[in-house]
Amino acid sequence: MANKQPRTPLSAKKCPFDHAGVEYFDYKDYPTLKPFMDYFGNIRNRYYSGLCLKHQKMIKNAVERARFLGMLAYRK
């Protein structure tokens, strides 16, 4: 059995947008949204993205708006 490394607690990760003071994600800004989506267009979990809850919800809303307007594909 391989030695498994313990998971990093979510509280140890720092949200990159907290330090920058981001208050809004534009749904038209694809380069900002892309790192938080996987190959299939699913939004990554907070554990993998490292975002705080506030910014995770803002990313989710921006992606949903972009999908509704046809700028991003819906999940497969």
Order of alpha helices (4+ residues) and beta strands (2+ residues): alpha-alpha-alpha-alpha
